[in-house]
Every structure is written in structure tokens, then in C-alpha cells.
Amino acid sequence: MSLLLAVLLATPSLHDRIITLDTHLDTPVNLGRPGWSFAERHGFADTITQVDLPRMKQGGLDGGFFVIYTEQGPLTPAGYAAAKAHAWRRAAWIRAMVRENAREMELAFTPADARRIAKAGKRIVLQSIENSYPLGDSVAALRDFHETGVRMAGPVHNGDNQFADAANKGKRTWGGLSPLGREWVKEANRLGMLIDLSHASDEAFDQVLELSTAPVVLSHSGPKALFDHPRNLDDARIKRLAAKGGVIFVNSVFLAKMDARPERDQVGAELMESVSPREQREIGARHAQLEQTGPSNPVSFERYMQSLLHVLKLVGSDHVGIGMDWDGGGGLISMPDVSRLPRITAALKTAGYSDADVEKIWSGNLLRVMEQTQARASR
């Protein structure tokens, strides 16, 4: 073997050299499943999961935002209480996952933490809130979540709530933000918490963009120019987001009509109610059969890159990142889980983007907006 070849083989690839972060990992939904371990390797076809520690290592995913997601429910005291208990339970699952894998992963609260953890060879665990419904009729609890390590939050999910109108399944209750939603924006700014508008209506997006004193992000969104869906944004709004210093992290869903057969809903509902690993394997086998007859998200890798490159050409490499919605409906026909992420890095290089551009897309832009947001709060 020549010396040059030996050096090339020993040199880490670009994907391995840079910090790679995804801004929307719905993986905590799996942490409460009986017998399911984040430390063990699983398969998408049989377990309907996309992220675990072995697959993160194989795909070179250094970490990202693990999501505290709460389904929208009634805007009543009982509804708020149930949502609050659910959110704190899911937050506890995230911390337990980190404790159980302390040699492999660590909680991060700042960009400096993220860089230090990556340098130590561990996975980076940031925390976010998807849907602020659990906060109830006050913004005070946002501080409690911040104290436990949450560094990004979205005001709303599917369906309007007490803070804002939703992009999907909303009725334009408030015409954007509610009065309480405006307080929510100010409190997020005060705490130095990133504001995530991926599920907000266009009107709420416009109002937050004007009201926020820090850049805002879209943690898992895409361009309406490629597929007309309420969850996607038009080019004009994406440009305004970038002009304010924000970042859009490009999603892998809503690029084609998803397969929403009733059988899929049934499988998902049964999975959430399963009480044993055996039940989960049986449900997973049914899911695998459904995937063979037609993928839940019929989007190719090429289609995803078309979306990512469209946004990059629109606003430049300083305002784009990756947020594929893993374990929340994301994934591609030829990329069912995080184990094949180096394909994105290779495709970006083939498209002519520099190493520095690729690093910004994978983590640099996220760490920048976090730094800016936290610095403004400290002042």
C-alpha cells in the first residue's frame, strides 16, 4: 500500500469531521415502549423506528434536538393538566436515556456544550418542545422547561391552541398569535430559547417574525414551491426568515402526498397501546407488509435533494439546515433511517457546495442562531 493511499484511508471523511445535527428528532415517542432500548439497534420495517445509538453512529449523526411532543387536546383545565403531565414525563424519558448511556451521550444547553461533547466523541442531546399546549393559560412554565434544559420551543402543533393558529388543521382562531402568544414570544426571547415556527400558520409566522428580538427557525419545514401543503412555506416568507437571520431546516415530508390508509392509523394506534415487545414485533410485521405495498412517505432521495437545493439557491448556505422529522413521519424511500445520512453530504458536494458550506448546513447555522439568541437574552 502506498503512503498516499494509507493517508487517504486513514483520513476521516468530511461527514465524519464535521458536527452533524438534526433539529427535529421525535425519537422520545419510543422511549416509553416496553422493552425498547435506545442503546440497541432496531430496524424501521419491523419496529417503525428510525433513530437509535447504533444507527446514529453508522450514519455519523452527532446529535440534535430530541422533541418533547404533545398532541393537541381541549383548551380546558383538565386538558392542560393532562398535557403538562405528559410533557414532563417525556422530558424525564429523555434525561433517563442520557443517564443510561452516559458514556455515549450527554445533554447540551449551549453551543459550547455541543462542541465540547462532539470533541469528546459523544452524541449531543439538545431538548425542544413541539407544541406549547402543556404550558396552560400562562407562559410561566416556559421558564421551568428552560431550567431543565429545553432550548427550543414551538407555540403550536396541528390545530389552533391558546397561543397561536396552526398551519395544519387550524381554523384561524386568532388571526395569527393570541394575546397570550405574544407574551410567549417575549418570554422565549427573554430566556434565550429558540422559537420554532414549523407548525405555525402563515399569519402567526409573520407576526412572530416582527415581534421577536432574536432570529427564529423552522425546525422541520419545506418549500411550498415544490409541494403545495399548509406545512410548507412560500419562497417570500423563507426569504424574510433569512433576512432576519433565521434558518429553515429542511424536512423530508410534505414533498408528495403521503400514504394515509386507515390501516396505517390502526397500526400506529396499536403500537402506542402495546404492552410487550412481542406485541410490538407483531405490529411491526404488519407495518412492514404495508411498506412493501406502498411507503408511508413516497419521497425519493433525489426529491429531497431537490427541495434542499431549492432552498439553498433561494437564501444561501447561511440560512439552511437539516431537520428531517425522524420518528415523526420522516424518512425517504431509499433512506428509511439515520444510518445513511452521509449520502446528503456527498450530494451537497456533488452539487458544488464547499466543505465550509456543508458544515454550516449540518450544524454551523444552528449553533450560530443559538449563540445569537442566548447572547441577546444575557444582555
Rosetta blueprint (number, residue, H / E / L):
1 M L
2 S L
3 L H
4 L H
5 L H
6 A H
7 V H
8 L H
9 L H
10 A H
11 T L
12 P L
13 S L
14 L H
15 H H
16 D H
17 R H
18 I L
19 I L
20 T L
21 L E
22 D E
23 T E
24 H E
25 L E
26 D L
27 T H
28 P H
29 V H
30 N H
31 L L
32 G L
33 R L
34 P L
35 G L
36 W L
37 S L
38 F L
39 A L
40 E L
41 R L
42 H L
43 G L
44 F H
45 A H
46 D H
47 T H
48 I L
49 T L
50 Q L
51 V L
52 D L
53 L H
54 P H
55 R H
56 M H
57 K H
58 Q H
59 G H
60 G L
61 L L
62 D L
63 G E
64 G E
65 F E
66 F E
67 V E
68 I E
69 Y E
70 T L
71 E L
72 Q L
73 G L
74 P L
75 L L
76 T L
77 P H
78 A H
79 G H
80 Y H
81 A H
82 A H
83 A H
84 K H
85 A H
86 H H
87 A H
88 W H
89 R H
90 R H
91 A H
92 A H
93 W H
94 I H
95 R H
96 A H
97 M H
98 V H
99 R H
100 E H
101 N L
102 A L
103 R L
104 E L
105 M E
106 E E
107 L E
108 A L
109 F L
110 T L
111 P H
112 A H
113 D H
114 A H
115 R H
116 R H
117 I H
118 A H
119 K H
120 A L
121 G L
122 K L
123 R E
124 I E
125 V E
126 L E
127 Q E
128 S E
129 I E
130 E E
131 N L
132 S L
133 Y H
134 P H
135 L H
136 G L
137 D L
138 S L
139 V L
140 A L
141 A H
142 L H
143 R H
144 D H
145 F H
146 H H
147 E H
148 T L
149 G L
150 V E
151 R E
152 M E
153 A E
154 G E
155 P L
156 V L
157 H L
158 N L
159 G L
160 D L
161 N L
162 Q L
163 F L
164 A E
165 D L
166 A E
167 A L
168 N L
169 K L
170 G L
171 K L
172 R L
173 T L
174 W L
175 G L
176 G L
177 L E
178 S L
179 P H
180 L H
181 G H
182 R H
183 E H
184 W H
185 V H
186 K H
187 E H
188 A H
189 N H
190 R H
191 L H
192 G L
193 M L
194 L E
195 I E
196 D E
197 L L
198 S L
199 H L
200 A E
201 S L
202 D H
203 E H
204 A H
205 F H
206 D H
207 Q H
208 V H
209 L H
210 E H
211 L H
212 S L
213 T L
214 A L
215 P L
216 V L
217 V E
218 L E
219 S E
220 H E
221 S E
222 G L
223 P E
224 K L
225 A L
226 L L
227 F L
228 D L
229 H L
230 P L
231 R L
232 N L
233 L E
234 D L
235 D H
236 A H
237 R H
238 I H
239 K H
240 R H
241 L H
242 A H
243 A H
244 K L
245 G L
246 G L
247 V E
248 I E
249 F E
250 V E
251 N L
252 S L
253 V L
254 F L
255 L L
256 A L
257 K L
258 M L
259 D L
260 A L
261 R L
262 P H
263 E H
264 R H
265 D H
266 Q H
267 V H
268 G H
269 A H
270 E H
271 L H
272 M H
273 E H
274 S L
275 V L
276 S L
277 P H
278 R H
279 E H
280 Q H
281 R H
282 E H
283 I H
284 G H
285 A H
286 R H
287 H H
288 A H
289 Q H
290 L H
291 E H
292 Q H
293 T H
294 G L
295 P L
296 S L
297 N L
298 P L
299 V L
300 S L
301 F H
302 E H
303 R H
304 Y H
305 M H
306 Q H
307 S H
308 L H
309 L H
310 H H
311 V H
312 L H
313 K H
314 L H
315 V H
316 G L
317 S L
318 D L
319 H L
320 V E
321 G E
322 I E
323 G L
324 M L
325 D L
326 W E
327 D L
328 G L
329 G L
330 G L
331 G L
332 L E
333 I L
334 S L
335 M E
336 P L
337 D L
338 V H
339 S H
340 R H
341 L L
342 P H
343 R H
344 I H
345 T H
346 A H
347 A H
348 L H
349 K H
350 T H
351 A L
352 G L
353 Y L
354 S L
355 D H
356 A H
357 D H
358 V H
359 E H
360 K H
361 I H
362 W H
363 S H
364 G H
365 N H
366 L H
367 L H
368 R H
369 V H
370 M H
371 E H
372 Q H
373 T H
374 Q H
375 A H
376 R H
377 A H
378 S H
379 R L
